[in-house]
Amino acid sequence: MSLHEDALLVLKDYDGQGSQAALRQTYLDHLQAHPDGMWKACRAGHLTASALVVDPERGRVLLTLHKKLGMWLQMGGHCEPGDTSLAAAALREATEESGIPGLKLLPGGPVTLDRHAIPAPCHWHLDVQYAALAPAGAVEAISDESLDLRWFRYDEVAGVADTSVVQLMERTREALQRQQEHG
């Protein structure tokens, strides 16, 4: 299965409500119109994969101070030819940028979707956002893509990050709660 086919299946299964349902359809329409819509070379926009690294035991998330944007964000980025799925791309990005081995994606697929404008020559990132659970005793290691890495308590995130990261954290916490109730 190609990465493009995997993305279509993931998005068809994604259970987004309200504005997330409309965004899901935007992603599906984009992929239908652009066979190259998974790759950075697609100038109309492309899917990206990211993951919020979370330590639920300590009630905190790991954010990266993005080198180009100067903003605190979740780990993530462009899909690469070796990625076998969106989930694999998100996990690869989270592992590379956090330096933490042994991350595991929260079961259940993506936590949320976020579409944001980017500078030319491309126009849009259509980000598929997952949550990655840090193993006990995880120690981060900064990568070349970051200016800094830092753990933030849940209640600190709104003070340092934009609304997309806050929404990702809130939806991650909801998914963790559902997992505890059903697991």
C-alpha positions in Angstrom: 0.0 0.0 0.0 1.3 3.4 -0.9 1.6 6.3 1.6 -1.1 8.1 -0.4 -3.5 5.1 -0.1 -2.7 4.8 3.6 -3.5 8.5 4.1 -6.9 8.1 2.3 -7.8 5.1 4.6 -6.7 6.9 7.7 -8.7 10.0 6.8 -11.8 8.0 5.8 -11.7 6.3 9.3 -11.0 9.5 11.1 -13.9 10.4 13.4 -13.8 14.2 13.4 -16.8 16.2 14.5 -17.9 19.7 13.4 -15.1 21.6 11.9 -12.9 18.5 12.0 -15.3 16.7 9.7 -15.1 19.6 7.2 -11.3 19.6 7.4 -11.2 15.8 6.9 -13.1 16.3 3.7 -10.7 19.1 2.6 -7.8 16.6 3.1 -9.6 13.9 1.2 -10.5 16.2 -1.7 -6.9 17.4 -1.8 -5.5 13.9 -2.0 -8.1 13.0 -4.7 -7.0 16.1 -6.8 -3.3 15.7 -6.1 -1.6 12.3 -6.5 1.6 14.0 -5.2 -0.3 15.5 -2.2 1.8 13.6 0.3 5.1 15.3 -0.7 6.7 18.6 -0.1 7.0 19.1 -3.9 3.2 19.5 -4.2 2.9 23.3 -4.5 -0.8 23.3 -3.8 -0.1 21.9 -0.4 0.8 18.6 1.2 0.1 16.4 4.1 2.4 16.4 7.0 2.5 14.1 10.1 3.2 15.2 13.7 2.9 13.9 17.2 2.5 15.5 20.6 4.9 13.7 22.9 3.1 13.3 26.2 4.0 12.0 29.7 0.6 11.3 31.3 2.1 10.1 34.5 3.6 13.5 35.1 0.9 15.6 33.4 3.2 17.2 30.8 4.1 17.4 27.1 7.4 17.9 25.3 7.5 20.8 22.9 10.2 21.9 20.4 11.2 25.5 19.8 11.0 25.3 16.0 14.2 26.6 14.4 12.6 28.4 11.4 9.3 29.6 13.1 10.6 30.4 16.6 7.4 28.9 18.1 6.8 26.1 20.6 5.3 23.2 18.6 4.7 19.5 18.7 7.2 17.3 16.8 6.5 16.7 13.2 7.2 17.4 9.6 7.2 16.2 6.0 6.6 12.6 4.9 9.6 10.8 3.5 9.8 8.1 0.8 10.6 5.4 3.4 7.5 6.1 5.5 5.0 3.3 5.2 2.1 5.1 6.8 1.1 8.4 8.3 1.4 6.9 11.7 4.9 5.7 10.9 5.9 9.2 9.7 4.5 10.8 12.8 6.4 8.4 15.0 9.6 8.8 13.1 9.4 12.6 13.3 8.6 12.5 17.1 11.5 10.1 17.7 14.0 12.1 15.6 13.0 15.5 17.0 12.6 14.4 20.7 15.6 12.1 20.8 13.4 9.7 22.9 13.6 6.0 21.9 10.6 3.8 22.6 7.8 6.3 21.9 4.4 4.6 21.2 1.5 6.3 19.4 -1.7 6.5 21.4 -4.0 3.9 19.9 -7.0 5.0 17.8 -5.4 6.9 15.0 -4.9 10.7 14.6 -6.0 12.9 17.5 -6.8 16.0 15.3 -6.2 17.7 12.0 -4.8 21.1 11.5 -4.5 23.0 8.2 -2.1 26.0 8.2 -0.7 28.4 5.7 3.0 28.2 4.9 5.3 30.5 2.9 5.7 30.1 -0.9 6.4 28.2 -3.0 4.0 25.9 -1.3 0.8 27.2 0.3 -0.6 24.7 2.9 0.4 22.1 5.4 -2.4 19.7 6.0 -1.1 18.2 9.3 -2.4 14.9 10.6 -1.7 15.0 14.3 -1.1 12.0 16.6 -0.1 11.7 20.3 3.0 9.7 21.3 3.4 8.3 24.8 6.8 8.8 26.3 8.2 5.7 28.2 8.9 5.9 31.9 12.1 7.9 32.6 12.3 9.3 29.1 15.1 11.8 28.5 14.9 14.1 25.5 17.8 15.0 23.3 17.7 18.1 21.1 18.0 17.7 17.3 19.4 19.9 14.6 15.8 21.0 13.8 15.2 22.6 17.2 16.4 25.6 19.1 15.3 24.0 22.3 13.2 21.2 23.8 11.2 21.5 27.0 8.6 19.7 29.0 5.6 21.8 29.9 2.8 21.0 32.4 -0.6 20.8 30.8 -1.6 24.1 32.4 1.5 25.9 31.0 1.0 25.1 27.3 -1.5 27.9 26.6 1.0 30.4 27.9 3.8 29.3 25.4 2.1 27.8 22.4 -0.5 28.8 19.8 -4.1 27.6 19.7 -3.4 24.7 17.4 -1.0 23.2 19.9 -3.4 23.9 22.8 -6.2 22.1 20.9 -3.9 19.2 20.1 -3.1 18.9 23.8 -6.8 19.1 24.9 -7.8 16.5 22.3 -4.9 14.3 23.5 -6.0 14.6 27.1 -9.5 13.6 26.0 -8.2 10.6 24.1 -6.1 9.6 27.2 -9.2 9.8 29.3 -11.2 7.7 26.9 -8.4 5.1 26.9 -8.4 4.9 30.7 -12.2 4.5 30.8 -12.2 1.8 28.2 -8.9 0.2 28.7 
